Amino acid sequence: MPILEADGTTRTRSPGPIVAILAFSGVVAALMQTVLIPIIPELPRLLDASSSDTAWAVTATLLTGTVAVPVMGRLGDMFGKRRILLLSMMFLIIGSTVVALSSSLGPLLVGRVLQGLAGAVIPLGISLMRDALPKEKLASSVAMMSASLGIGGALGLPISALIAEYANWHFLFWISAALAAVAAVLILTFVPESPIRSGGTFDYVGATSLSAALIALLLTITKGADWGWTSSTTLTLVAIAAIAFAVWGWWELRTKLPLVDLRVTTGRQVLFTNLASAALGFAMFAMTLVLTQVLQLPETTGYGMGKSMLATGLVMAPFGVVMMLAAPVSARITNSRGPKTTLMTGAVVVAVGYLVGAFALSTVWQITLVGIIIGAGTGLAYGAMPALIMGAVPMSQTSAANSFNTLMRSLGTSLASAIVGVILAQMTMSSGGFDVPTADAFKVTMLVAAGASILAFSLAAFIPRFKATPPSVQLPDTIAGVEESTTVTR
């Protein structure tokens, strides 16, 4: 039975099933990011297309996911977070089905675009938790939902590799569609809709200008190396991104109902949380780029381990497991010391993991240890970010604010892909007739990622200090006096 609280929200007495269902949905959405990795080298043969064309199977999802996150977040605040969450899951189901039925590049790209529209599942789930769960359960639940990103990504790799090795590759996407369908049914059956809505009209100008800016920026980051950083295409996209961001910022500060409230976003707590999130997004993704390559490069390089994709996935899996185990620890620190301390602690742990990795990547157990340390730090930090965001924005803007924070992490991972790609491409040696990154290239990458973690720690230091009893919105006596035991029925 839901209870009516003094702030006017209704919260369930038994949050366990809701947390489990939303976290499961987050894991399913994260699986979508890794399900394609085992078959990327085989896509040109499977689809009868060039490798440059099949690379769009990854880029298309990245672009649509980045655009969908802020748009879906705003729609969730306007029309109901559960409703838009279900819409996101429907896009994932349809997209996975289209890819599962595809035998050529065109349909596969359409399906991957639709899958990318499910990118807002995790921030929408976090926002639903804020509205539905008891306050004493919120920190641990949000930390678990945040950890679902790493859990899905890390566990999805060995599962996908196993299926790709022993079954038809289409089966990967049938499983993705089935899991998304299960998640949608569970959400529809057990997760209540939030009564908190912002209302108003959708900001089409803001959505269009931000989408144009993000697409141009991400195309520059992901394709700049292929096109040439000084090519006319790259420079044109940089100009488009700059102009579109300027137009978006000008419009958002003047419209009454913006897609993203920049006045709230540029507040000290939200601003520095988002900047630290981008830095940690960079750091987390750098680990994936380094460790997987060291594991799979041939032993003839002198440092590669010659492992299969399946073995690589199994070595990387503890990263996701540790993220999940770190969730209650993150909540405990947040409840006692505040989310700022949790975020800074996580950043330090991630930095330690990279510093260890810079000098200890010669055996499987060392790589596993590095992944565990970085996973623990990431779990701590990712659990704190939504708490910092939700502690500084109105409840009617929760989805939009959390989605923008997710967007900042995504931009950090995209930037990591570009910068690490440059480092690994510039520091190479010949092995078996091919150019491969040197051991020093991986060491430099680990040190750069450690620097990004330290930058996140420094940015988090500017977040306002946690108060044991944060000020709440002043309510009329007649509302503030409502007892927690008061119940309502729907």
C-alpha positions in Angstrom: 0.0 0.0 0.0 1.5 3.4 -0.9 1.8 6.1 1.8 1.3 9.8 1.5 4.2 11.8 2.7 4.5 15.4 3.9 6.0 16.5 0.6 2.9 15.4 -1.2 4.5 12.3 -2.8 3.3 8.7 -2.5 5.9 6.1 -1.6 5.5 2.3 -1.5 6.0 0.4 1.8 7.7 -2.5 -0.1 10.4 -1.0 -2.4 12.3 -4.3 -3.0 10.4 -5.5 -6.1 10.5 -2.0 -7.7 14.2 -1.7 -7.1 14.9 -5.2 -8.5 12.7 -4.6 -11.6 14.2 -1.2 -12.4 17.7 -2.4 -11.9 17.0 -5.4 -14.1 15.7 -3.0 -16.8 19.0 -1.0 -16.5 21.0 -4.2 -16.9 19.0 -5.1 -20.0 19.5 -1.6 -21.5 23.3 -1.8 -20.8 23.5 -5.2 -22.4 22.5 -3.5 -25.7 25.8 -1.6 -25.6 27.9 -4.8 -25.5 25.9 -7.4 -27.3 27.4 -6.4 -30.7 31.1 -6.4 -29.6 31.9 -10.1 -30.2 30.8 -10.0 -33.8 32.1 -6.5 -34.8 35.2 -8.0 -36.7 32.8 -10.4 -38.5 30.2 -7.9 -39.6 31.8 -7.1 -43.0 31.6 -10.8 -43.9 28.2 -11.4 -42.4 26.6 -8.3 -44.0 28.6 -8.2 -47.2 29.7 -4.6 -46.5 32.9 -2.7 -45.9 34.4 -2.4 -42.5 34.0 1.4 -42.6 30.3 1.0 -43.3 29.7 -1.6 -40.6 31.4 0.6 -38.1 28.2 2.7 -38.2 26.5 -0.2 -36.4 28.2 1.1 -33.2 28.2 4.8 -34.1 24.4 4.9 -34.9 23.5 3.6 -31.5 25.9 6.1 -29.8 24.4 9.0 -31.7 20.7 8.2 -31.1 21.4 7.2 -27.5 23.0 10.5 -26.8 20.2 12.5 -28.3 17.5 10.3 -26.7 18.8 10.7 -23.2 17.9 14.4 -22.6 14.7 14.2 -24.8 13.3 11.2 -23.0 14.2 12.7 -19.6 12.2 15.8 -20.4 9.3 13.8 -21.7 9.4 11.7 -18.5 9.0 14.8 -16.4 6.2 16.1 -18.6 4.1 12.9 -19.2 5.2 10.4 -16.6 8.5 8.6 -16.0 7.0 5.1 -16.1 5.2 5.8 -19.3 8.4 7.1 -21.1 10.4 4.2 -19.5 8.0 1.7 -21.1 8.3 3.6 -24.4 12.1 3.3 -24.2 11.8 -0.5 -23.6 9.4 -0.8 -26.6 12.1 0.9 -28.7 14.6 -1.7 -27.4 12.3 -4.6 -28.2 11.5 -3.4 -31.7 15.1 -2.4 -32.5 16.4 -5.8 -31.3 13.8 -7.6 -33.3 14.7 -5.7 -36.5 18.4 -6.5 -36.0 17.6 -10.2 -35.3 15.7 -10.3 -38.6 18.3 -8.4 -40.7 20.7 -9.9 -43.1 22.1 -6.7 -44.6 23.5 -3.4 -43.3 20.5 -1.2 -43.9 18.0 -3.0 -41.6 20.7 -3.6 -39.0 21.4 0.1 -38.8 17.7 0.9 -38.5 17.5 -1.6 -35.6 20.6 -0.2 -33.9 19.1 3.3 -34.1 15.9 2.1 -32.4 18.0 0.4 -29.8 19.8 3.6 -29.1 16.5 5.3 -28.2 16.5 3.2 -25.0 19.5 5.1 -23.7 17.5 6.9 -21.0 16.3 3.8 -19.2 18.7 4.2 -16.2 18.1 7.9 -15.5 14.4 7.4 -15.9 14.6 4.5 -13.4 16.5 6.6 -10.9 14.0 9.4 -11.2 11.1 6.9 -10.6 12.9 5.7 -7.5 13.1 9.2 -6.1 9.3 9.6 -6.4 8.3 6.1 -5.2 10.7 4.9 -2.6 11.1 5.7 1.1 13.8 8.2 1.7 15.9 5.9 3.9 16.0 3.4 1.0 16.7 5.8 -1.7 20.5 6.0 -1.6 21.1 2.3 -1.7 18.5 1.8 -4.5 19.9 4.6 -6.6 23.4 3.2 -6.2 22.2 -0.2 -7.4 20.4 1.4 -10.4 23.6 3.3 -11.3 25.6 0.1 -10.9 23.4 -1.7 -13.5 25.2 0.2 -16.2 28.5 -1.5 -15.3 26.9 -4.8 -14.5 25.1 -5.1 -17.8 28.2 -4.0 -19.7 30.7 -6.3 -17.9 28.4 -9.4 -17.7 27.1 -8.9 -21.2 30.5 -9.4 -22.8 31.2 -13.0 -21.8 27.6 -14.0 -22.4 27.5 -12.4 -25.8 30.9 -14.0 -26.7 29.7 -17.4 -25.6 26.5 -17.1 -27.7 28.4 -15.7 -30.7 30.8 -18.6 -30.6 28.3 -21.4 -30.4 25.1 -20.1 -32.0 23.9 -17.9 -34.9 24.7 -14.2 -34.3 21.0 -13.3 -34.8 20.3 -15.2 -31.5 22.1 -12.4 -29.6 19.4 -10.0 -30.5 16.5 -12.4 -30.0 17.7 -12.7 -26.5 18.0 -8.9 -26.2 14.4 -8.5 -27.4 13.1 -11.2 -25.0 14.8 -9.7 -22.0 13.5 -6.3 -22.9 10.0 -7.7 -23.2 10.2 -9.3 -19.8 11.4 -6.0 -18.3 8.5 -4.1 -19.9 5.9 -6.6 -18.6 7.4 -6.4 -15.1 7.4 -2.5 -15.2 3.9 -2.5 -16.4 2.7 -4.9 -13.7 4.6 -3.9 -10.6 6.1 -0.4 -11.0 3.7 2.5 -10.1 3.6 5.7 -12.1 4.9 8.8 -10.5 2.3 11.4 -9.7 4.8 14.2 -10.1 4.6 15.9 -13.5 6.0 19.2 -14.7 3.4 19.6 -17.5 3.8 22.3 -20.1 4.8 22.0 -23.7 7.8 20.3 -25.3 10.8 22.4 -26.2 11.2 21.5 -29.9 13.7 24.3 -30.6 15.9 23.2 -27.7 15.6 19.5 -28.6 16.5 20.2 -32.3 19.4 22.5 -31.6 20.9 20.2 -28.8 20.5 17.2 -31.1 22.3 18.9 -33.9 25.1 20.0 -31.6 25.5 16.5 -30.1 25.4 14.7 -33.4 28.0 17.0 -34.9 30.2 16.8 -31.8 30.1 13.0 -31.5 30.7 12.5 -35.3 33.8 14.7 -34.9 35.0 12.7 -31.9 34.3 9.2 -33.3 35.1 9.8 -37.0 37.7 12.6 -36.9 40.6 10.2 -36.9 39.3 8.5 -40.0 38.4 11.7 -41.9 41.4 13.6 -40.7 41.3 16.1 -37.9 42.0 19.0 -40.2 39.7 17.8 -43.1 36.9 20.0 -44.3 34.3 17.5 -43.1 35.7 17.5 -39.5 36.1 21.3 -39.4 32.6 21.8 -40.7 31.2 19.5 -38.1 33.1 21.4 -35.4 31.6 24.7 -36.6 28.1 23.2 -36.7 28.5 21.9 -33.2 29.7 25.3 -31.9 26.9 27.2 -33.6 24.2 24.7 -32.5 25.4 24.8 -28.9 25.3 28.6 -28.9 21.8 28.6 -30.3 20.7 26.0 -27.8 22.1 27.9 -24.9 20.6 31.2 -26.1 17.2 29.6 -26.5 17.2 27.6 -23.2 17.8 30.8 -21.2 14.9 32.6 -22.9 12.1 30.0 -23.2 9.7 29.5 -20.2 9.8 25.6 -20.4 13.3 24.6 -21.6 14.4 21.1 -22.4 17.2 21.6 -19.9 17.0 24.3 -17.3 20.4 25.9 -17.6 19.9 28.1 -14.6 19.6 24.9 -12.5 22.3 23.1 -14.4 24.9 25.8 -13.9 24.3 25.9 -10.2 27.4 24.9 -8.3 26.3 21.5 -7.1 24.9 20.3 -10.4 27.6 21.9 -12.6 30.6 20.4 -10.8 28.8 17.0 -10.4 28.3 16.9 -14.2 31.9 17.9 -14.9 33.2 15.3 -12.5 30.8 12.8 -14.2 32.3 13.5 -17.6 35.8 13.0 -16.2 34.9 9.7 -14.6 33.1 8.5 -17.7 36.4 9.1 -19.5 38.3 7.1 -16.9 35.9 4.1 -16.8 35.9 3.6 -20.6 39.7 3.9 -20.9 39.9 0.7 -18.8 37.8 -1.2 -21.3 39.9 0.0 -24.2 43.2 -1.0 -22.5 42.5 -4.3 -20.7 40.6 -6.0 -23.5 43.4 -5.3 -26.0 46.2 -6.5 -23.6 44.2 -9.7 -23.0 43.6 -10.4 -26.7 46.9 -9.3 -28.4 49.1 -12.2 -29.4 51.8 -13.4 -27.0 54.4 -12.7 -29.6 54.2 -9.0 -28.7 55.8 -9.8 -25.4 53.0 -8.4 -23.3 49.8 -9.6 -25.0 48.1 -12.7 -23.6 46.4 -14.2 -26.7 43.1 -14.7 -25.0 39.8 -15.4 -26.8 36.8 -13.0 -26.6 35.1 -15.4 -24.3 38.1 -15.6 -21.9 38.5 -11.8 -22.1 34.9 -11.4 -21.1 35.3 -13.7 -18.2 38.3 -11.8 -16.9 36.4 -8.5 -17.3 33.2 -9.8 -15.6 34.4 -9.1 -12.0 34.3 -5.4 -12.8 30.5 -5.5 -13.1 30.1 -7.8 -10.0 32.2 -5.4 -7.9 30.2 -2.4 -9.1 27.1 -4.2 -7.8 28.8 -5.1 -4.4 30.0 -1.5 -4.1 26.4 -0.1 -4.3 25.5 -0.7 -0.6 28.9 0.7 0.5 28.2 3.8 -1.6 24.8 4.2 0.0 26.3 3.8 3.5 28.9 6.5 2.9 26.3 8.8 1.3 23.9 8.5 4.2 26.6 9.1 6.8 29.0 11.5 5.1 27.2 12.8 2.1 27.3 12.0 -1.6 30.2 14.5 -2.2 32.4 12.3 0.0 31.3 9.2 -1.8 32.1 10.7 -5.2 35.5 11.9 -4.1 36.3 8.5 -2.5 35.3 6.7 -5.7 37.4 9.0 -7.8 40.5 8.2 -5.6 39.9 4.5 -5.8 39.6 4.6 -9.6 42.9 6.6 -9.7 44.6 4.0 -7.5 43.4 1.3 -9.8 44.9 3.0 -12.9 48.2 3.7 -11.2 48.4 0.0 -10.2 47.5 -0.9 -13.8 50.2 1.4 -15.3 52.9 -0.9 -13.7 51.1 -4.2 -13.3 49.5 -5.7 -16.5 51.7 -8.7 -17.1 49.4 -11.5 -15.8 45.7 -12.3 -15.9 45.4 -12.0 -12.1 46.9 -8.5 -12.2 44.5 -7.4 -14.9 41.6 -8.9 -12.8 42.8 -7.0 -9.7 43.0 -3.7 -11.7 39.5 -4.3 -13.0 38.2 -5.0 -9.5 39.8 -1.8 -8.0 38.4 0.4 -10.8 35.0 -1.3 -10.6 34.8 -0.6 -6.9 35.7 3.0 -7.4 33.3 3.4 -10.2 30.5 1.8 -8.2 31.1 4.2 -5.4 31.2 7.3 -7.6 28.3 6.3 -9.9 26.0 5.7 -7.0 26.7 9.2 -5.6 26.1 11.2 -8.8 22.3 10.9 -9.0 22.1 11.7 -5.2 24.0 15.0 -5.8 21.9 15.9 -8.8 18.5 15.1 -7.1 19.6 17.0 -4.0 19.9 20.2 -6.1 16.9 20.1 -8.5 13.1 20.4 -8.1 11.3 17.0 -8.2 9.5 18.1 -11.4 12.9 18.2 -13.1 14.4 15.0 -11.8 14.3 13.0 -15.1 15.7 15.9 -17.2 18.5 16.6 -14.7 19.5 12.9 -14.3 19.4 12.4 -18.0 21.7 15.4 -18.6 24.1 13.9 -16.0 24.0 10.6 -18.0 24.7 12.6 -21.1 27.8 14.1 -19.6 29.1 10.7 -18.7 28.5 9.5 -22.3 30.4 12.5 -23.6 33.3 11.5 -21.3 33.3 8.0 -22.7 33.2 9.3 -26.3 36.1 11.6 -25.6 38.0 8.7 -24.1 37.5 6.7 -27.2 38.9 9.5 -29.4 41.9 10.4 -27.1 42.9 6.8 -26.3 42.5 5.9 -29.9 45.0 8.6 -30.8 47.5 7.4 -28.2 47.3 3.8 -29.2 47.5 4.7 -32.9 50.6 6.9 -32.5 52.6 4.5 -30.2 52.8 1.3 -32.3 55.2 -1.5 -33.3 55.1 -4.2 -35.9 53.9 -7.7 -34.8 53.0 -10.4 -37.3 52.9 -8.0 -40.1 50.5 -5.6 -38.3 50.9 -2.5 -36.3 49.9 -2.9 -32.7 50.1 -0.6 -29.7 53.2 -0.8 -27.7 53.3 -1.6 -24.0 54.2 2.0 -23.3 51.1 3.1 -25.1 48.9 1.2 -22.7 50.9 2.6 -19.7 50.4 6.2 -21.0 46.7 5.5 -21.4 46.4 4.2 -17.8 48.3 7.3 -16.5 46.0 9.6 -18.6 42.9 7.8 -17.1 44.4 8.2 -13.6 44.7 11.9 -14.3 41.1 12.0 -15.4 40.1 10.4 -12.1 42.2 12.9 -10.2 40.5 15.7 -12.2 37.1 14.3 -11.1 38.3 14.3 -7.5 39.4 18.0 -7.9 36.1 19.0 -9.5 34.1 17.2 -6.8 35.9 19.3 -4.2 34.0 22.4 -5.4 30.6 20.7 -4.7 28.9 22.3 -1.6 29.6 20.6 1.7 27.0 18.0 2.8 24.7 18.9 5.7 23.4 16.2 8.0 19.9 17.6 7.9 19.6 19.4 4.6 17.0 22.1 4.4 13.7 21.0 3.0 11.0 22.9 1.2 8.8 24.8 3.7 5.3 23.3 3.7 2.1 24.7 5.2 1.4 23.4 8.7 -1.6 21.4 7.5 0.6 19.5 5.0 3.7 19.2 7.1 1.7 17.7 9.9 0.5 14.8 7.9 1.7 11.6 9.6 3.7 9.1 7.6 1.2 6.3 8.4 -1.5 8.1 6.3 -2.4 5.8 3.4 -4.1 6.4 0.0 -5.5 4.1 -2.5 -5.4 4.3 -6.2 
